[in-house]
Amino acid sequence: RRNRVATNALQERFGTRFRRIITNTEDGVPPWMAAVESGETRGLYLPHDAPWVVHGDVATLIGGIRALLMQALHPGSLTGVEQHSRYEHDPLGRLAGTTRWLTIATFGSAEALEAESARVNRMHDHVKGQYVNGAGITKDYKAADPDLLAWVHIAFTDSFLTTHELFGEEKIPGGADEYVSQWSKSVMPLGLTNAPMSRAELKAEIKRYKDEGILSTNETTKRVVEFIRKPPLSRTALIAYDRMFDGAVASIPEDLREMLGLKGKSLRVAGPITRGLLRAMRLALGPISPLEAAAISRLKRTGDLPADFTSPKI
């Protein structure tokens, strides 16, 4: 019992410090916790659904880094980040905003997702401008353009799927195709209604973007990639982040890695190190996050889960 109490105390202390970084708050409690707890509907997913399982694992940390790198390959997406994002001045604030969308879409009620989608759509209304594509042609863009929405979603989906398969703890219920098709529901309120529905479609779209010359890199790409490689974190946090970055880079296909100018460790070398780090983090953080616990509590209240339901992680 004494060991259990000590473990729980360690998990609480480490978890609070970790969540301070992810949520950009002093107490580590995300401002969107209330949105996940509230509501009278089940939302998009339940604990046995593929997106819940994938996004409830700490491998999402690797997936998030990989997604940012992949998104930087589209000059329109990249310009939107550079011109309208606060990533250089408030990187943790931007991280918190992305985490908010992910967690509400995964664990929140239908009402919470509707409100969060409206917030994101309002933000997208202001993200517009011009960028130079790979052929040197200046193009107008808006964040809500189907082409940009699709690439951001594709980069995200491919990254979280790939890193979970490489570094995640649980098998994906229904497999890769189930994750891709189920997660496509999350972006429908943002206006993307033709997202890939299988791993094959996902890979085909990535190939199409590359083959048609839509993806390209420039000096801005190098600057953004360097910022992702060395964000302004504490020295202690950077030790862990460097290992996660290595895992993220190793999981990117070689042709896209070359476009980004990244030469990291091979997956054979980085994989075991990354998996070891994530195992340690799972032990330190505990089996289930407060956001998952809040969502499960809501689902019990609404009758979408039995009152005696216990997460399989516990």
C-alpha positions as CSV (number, residue, x, y, z in Angstrom):
1,R,0.0,0.0,0.0
2,R,2.8,2.4,0.9
3,N,4.4,1.8,-2.6
4,R,1.0,2.5,-4.2
5,V,0.6,5.8,-2.4
6,A,4.2,6.8,-3.3
7,T,3.5,5.9,-6.9
8,N,0.3,7.9,-7.0
9,A,2.0,10.9,-5.4
10,L,4.8,10.7,-8.0
11,Q,2.3,10.4,-10.9
12,E,0.4,13.4,-9.6
13,R,3.5,15.5,-9.2
14,F,4.9,14.6,-12.6
15,G,1.5,14.7,-14.3
16,T,0.9,18.3,-13.1
17,R,4.3,19.5,-14.3
18,F,3.7,17.8,-17.7
19,R,0.2,19.2,-18.1
20,R,1.5,22.7,-17.3
21,I,3.5,22.5,-20.5
22,I,0.8,21.0,-22.6
23,T,-2.0,23.2,-21.4
24,N,0.0,26.4,-20.8
25,T,-1.5,26.9,-17.3
26,E,-0.1,27.3,-13.9
27,D,-2.0,24.4,-12.3
28,G,-1.9,22.0,-15.2
29,V,-5.7,21.9,-15.5
30,P,-6.8,22.7,-19.1
31,P,-9.3,25.5,-19.5
32,W,-11.3,23.2,-21.7
33,M,-11.8,20.5,-19.0
34,A,-15.3,21.9,-18.3
35,A,-16.1,21.5,-22.0
36,V,-15.2,17.8,-21.8
37,E,-17.1,17.3,-18.5
38,S,-20.2,19.1,-19.6
39,G,-22.9,18.2,-22.1
40,E,-25.7,15.7,-22.4
41,T,-24.6,13.7,-25.4
42,R,-21.9,11.1,-26.1
43,G,-19.9,13.0,-28.7
44,L,-18.1,11.3,-31.6
45,Y,-16.3,8.5,-29.8
46,L,-16.4,6.0,-26.9
47,P,-13.4,4.5,-25.0
48,H,-13.4,1.4,-27.3
49,D,-13.3,3.5,-30.5
50,A,-10.1,3.9,-32.5
51,P,-9.6,7.7,-32.2
52,W,-10.1,7.5,-28.4
53,V,-7.5,4.7,-28.0
54,V,-5.0,6.5,-30.3
55,H,-5.3,9.9,-28.8
56,G,-5.4,8.7,-25.3
57,D,-1.8,7.4,-25.6
58,V,1.3,9.4,-24.9
59,A,2.5,8.5,-28.4
60,T,0.4,11.5,-29.5
61,L,3.4,13.6,-28.4
62,I,5.5,12.0,-31.2
63,G,2.5,12.3,-33.6
64,G,2.1,16.0,-32.8
65,I,5.7,16.8,-33.6
66,R,5.5,14.7,-36.8
67,A,2.3,16.4,-37.9
68,L,3.8,19.9,-37.5
69,L,6.8,18.8,-39.7
70,M,4.5,17.3,-42.3
71,Q,2.2,20.3,-42.4
72,A,5.3,22.5,-43.1
73,L,5.7,20.8,-46.5
74,H,2.6,22.7,-47.9
75,P,3.6,26.3,-48.6
76,G,0.1,27.5,-48.0
77,S,-0.1,25.9,-44.6
78,L,3.4,27.1,-43.8
79,T,2.6,30.7,-44.7
80,G,-0.6,30.6,-42.6
81,V,1.5,29.5,-39.6
82,E,4.2,32.1,-40.2
83,Q,1.8,35.0,-40.9
84,H,-1.0,34.3,-38.4
85,S,0.4,32.0,-35.7
86,R,2.0,33.1,-32.5
87,Y,4.3,30.0,-32.6
88,E,7.5,32.0,-32.1
89,H,6.3,34.4,-29.4
90,D,3.9,31.9,-27.6
91,P,4.7,28.4,-28.7
92,L,3.1,26.8,-25.6
93,G,-0.1,28.8,-26.3
94,R,-0.2,27.4,-29.8
95,L,0.4,23.9,-28.5
96,A,-2.4,24.4,-26.0
97,G,-4.8,25.5,-28.8
98,T,-4.0,22.4,-30.9
99,T,-4.3,20.2,-27.8
100,R,-7.7,21.8,-27.0
101,W,-9.1,20.9,-30.5
102,L,-7.7,17.3,-30.3
103,T,-9.1,16.5,-26.9
104,I,-12.5,18.1,-27.3
105,A,-13.0,16.4,-30.7
106,T,-11.9,13.1,-29.2
107,F,-13.4,13.1,-25.7
108,G,-16.0,15.9,-25.7
109,S,-19.8,15.9,-26.2
110,A,-21.5,16.9,-29.4
111,E,-22.3,20.3,-27.9
112,A,-18.7,20.8,-27.0
113,L,-17.5,19.8,-30.4
114,E,-20.0,22.2,-32.1
115,A,-18.8,25.1,-29.9
116,E,-15.1,24.2,-30.5
117,S,-15.6,23.9,-34.3
118,A,-17.3,27.3,-34.3
119,R,-14.3,28.7,-32.5
120,V,-11.8,27.2,-35.0
121,N,-13.9,28.3,-37.9
122,R,-13.9,31.9,-36.6
123,M,-10.2,31.8,-36.3
124,H,-9.9,30.4,-39.9
125,D,-11.9,33.4,-41.2
126,H,-9.0,35.7,-40.3
127,V,-6.2,33.4,-41.7
128,K,-5.8,34.5,-45.3
129,G,-3.1,36.0,-47.6
130,Q,-0.8,34.9,-50.4
131,Y,2.0,32.3,-50.8
132,V,4.4,31.2,-53.5
133,N,3.9,27.6,-54.5
134,G,6.5,25.1,-55.7
135,A,6.3,26.4,-59.3
136,G,7.1,30.0,-58.2
137,I,3.5,31.1,-58.7
138,T,1.8,33.5,-56.2
139,K,-1.5,32.1,-55.0
140,D,-4.2,33.5,-52.7
141,Y,-5.1,31.3,-49.7
142,K,-7.6,31.0,-46.9
143,A,-7.3,28.6,-44.0
144,A,-10.7,27.3,-44.9
145,D,-9.7,26.3,-48.4
146,P,-10.4,22.6,-49.0
147,D,-6.9,22.0,-50.2
148,L,-5.3,23.4,-47.1
149,L,-7.8,21.9,-44.7
150,A,-7.2,18.5,-46.4
151,W,-3.4,18.7,-46.1
152,V,-3.5,19.7,-42.4
153,H,-5.9,16.8,-41.7
154,I,-4.0,14.3,-43.8
155,A,-0.7,15.2,-42.1
156,F,-2.3,15.0,-38.7
157,T,-4.1,11.6,-39.4
158,D,-1.1,10.0,-41.0
159,S,1.2,11.2,-38.2
160,F,-0.9,10.0,-35.3
161,L,-1.6,6.7,-37.0
162,T,2.0,6.0,-37.9
163,T,3.4,7.0,-34.5
164,H,0.8,5.0,-32.6
165,E,1.6,1.9,-34.7
166,L,5.3,2.4,-34.0
167,F,5.2,3.6,-30.4
168,G,1.6,3.1,-29.0
169,E,0.8,0.7,-26.2
170,E,-2.6,-0.7,-27.3
171,K,-3.7,-2.1,-30.6
172,I,-6.0,0.1,-32.6
173,P,-9.6,-1.2,-32.5
174,G,-10.6,-2.2,-36.0
175,G,-7.1,-1.3,-37.3
176,A,-5.7,1.6,-39.3
177,D,-8.7,1.9,-41.7
178,E,-11.0,2.2,-38.7
179,Y,-9.0,5.0,-37.3
180,V,-8.8,6.9,-40.6
181,S,-12.5,6.7,-41.3
182,Q,-13.6,7.4,-37.8
183,W,-11.3,10.4,-37.3
184,S,-12.6,11.9,-40.6
185,K,-15.8,12.7,-38.7
186,S,-14.0,15.3,-36.6
187,V,-13.3,17.6,-39.5
188,M,-16.7,17.6,-41.1
189,P,-17.8,20.6,-38.9
190,L,-14.8,22.5,-40.2
191,G,-16.0,22.0,-43.8
192,L,-13.9,19.0,-44.9
193,T,-16.3,16.4,-46.1
194,N,-14.1,14.4,-48.5
195,A,-11.3,13.3,-46.2
196,P,-9.6,10.0,-46.8
197,M,-11.5,7.0,-45.4
198,S,-8.7,4.3,-45.4
199,R,-5.0,4.0,-45.0
200,A,-4.7,3.4,-48.8
201,E,-6.6,6.6,-49.6
202,L,-4.5,8.5,-47.1
203,K,-1.2,7.3,-48.6
204,A,-2.6,8.0,-52.2
205,E,-3.4,11.6,-51.2
206,I,0.1,12.2,-49.8
207,K,1.6,10.8,-53.0
208,R,-0.7,13.0,-55.1
209,Y,0.3,16.2,-53.2
210,K,3.9,15.3,-53.8
211,D,3.6,14.2,-57.4
212,E,1.6,17.3,-58.4
213,G,4.3,19.6,-57.0
214,I,2.0,21.0,-54.3
215,L,4.5,20.3,-51.6
216,S,7.7,22.3,-51.5
217,T,10.2,23.9,-49.1
218,N,11.9,27.3,-48.9
219,E,13.8,29.4,-46.3
220,T,10.7,29.7,-44.2
221,T,10.4,26.0,-44.1
222,K,13.9,25.7,-42.7
223,R,13.2,28.3,-40.1
224,V,10.0,26.7,-38.9
225,V,11.6,23.2,-38.9
226,E,14.5,24.5,-36.8
227,F,12.0,26.0,-34.4
228,I,10.2,22.7,-34.1
229,R,13.5,21.0,-33.6
230,K,14.6,23.3,-30.8
231,P,11.5,24.9,-29.1
232,P,12.1,27.2,-26.1
233,L,11.6,24.5,-23.4
234,S,13.5,24.1,-20.1
235,R,16.8,22.1,-20.3
236,T,15.1,19.1,-18.5
237,A,12.2,19.1,-20.9
238,L,14.4,19.4,-23.9
239,I,16.2,16.1,-23.0
240,A,13.0,14.2,-23.4
241,Y,11.8,16.4,-26.3
242,D,15.0,15.6,-28.3
243,R,14.3,11.9,-28.0
244,M,10.7,12.4,-29.1
245,F,11.8,14.6,-32.1
246,D,14.2,11.8,-33.2
247,G,11.4,9.3,-33.1
248,A,9.1,11.7,-35.1
249,V,11.7,12.3,-37.8
250,A,12.6,8.6,-38.1
251,S,8.9,7.8,-38.8
252,I,8.7,10.2,-41.8
253,P,9.2,8.6,-45.2
254,E,12.6,9.2,-46.6
255,D,11.6,11.3,-49.6
256,L,9.6,13.7,-47.4
257,R,12.4,13.8,-44.8
258,E,14.8,14.8,-47.5
259,M,12.5,17.7,-48.6
260,L,12.5,18.9,-45.0
261,G,16.3,18.7,-44.8
262,L,16.2,16.4,-41.9
263,K,18.9,13.8,-41.3
264,G,18.1,12.0,-38.1
265,K,18.7,8.6,-36.5
266,S,17.2,5.6,-38.3
267,L,14.1,4.0,-37.0
268,R,16.1,1.0,-35.9
269,V,18.1,3.3,-33.6
270,A,15.5,5.9,-32.6
271,G,12.7,3.4,-32.2
272,P,13.8,1.6,-29.0
273,I,14.9,4.8,-27.4
274,T,11.6,6.5,-28.1
275,R,9.6,3.5,-26.9
276,G,11.6,3.4,-23.7
277,L,11.0,7.0,-23.0
278,L,7.2,6.6,-23.6
279,R,7.1,3.6,-21.2
280,A,8.7,5.7,-18.5
281,M,6.2,8.5,-19.2
282,R,3.3,6.2,-18.9
283,L,4.5,5.0,-15.5
284,A,5.0,8.5,-14.4
285,L,1.7,9.9,-15.7
286,G,-0.5,7.0,-14.7
287,P,-2.9,4.9,-16.8
288,I,-5.5,7.5,-17.6
289,S,-5.5,11.2,-18.1
290,P,-7.8,13.6,-16.2
291,L,-9.5,14.5,-19.5
292,E,-10.3,10.9,-20.2
293,A,-11.6,10.4,-16.7
294,A,-13.8,13.5,-17.1
295,A,-15.2,12.2,-20.4
296,I,-15.9,8.7,-18.9
297,S,-17.7,10.4,-16.0
298,R,-19.9,12.3,-18.4
299,L,-20.7,9.2,-20.5
300,K,-21.7,7.4,-17.3
301,R,-24.0,10.3,-16.4
302,T,-25.6,10.3,-19.9
303,G,-26.1,6.5,-19.9
304,D,-23.7,5.9,-22.8
305,L,-21.4,3.9,-20.5
306,P,-22.6,1.6,-17.7
307,A,-22.2,2.9,-14.2
308,D,-19.6,0.2,-13.4
309,F,-17.5,0.9,-16.5
310,T,-13.7,0.9,-15.8
311,S,-11.2,1.9,-18.4
312,P,-9.2,-1.2,-19.7
313,K,-6.0,0.8,-18.9
314,I,-6.7,0.7,-15.2
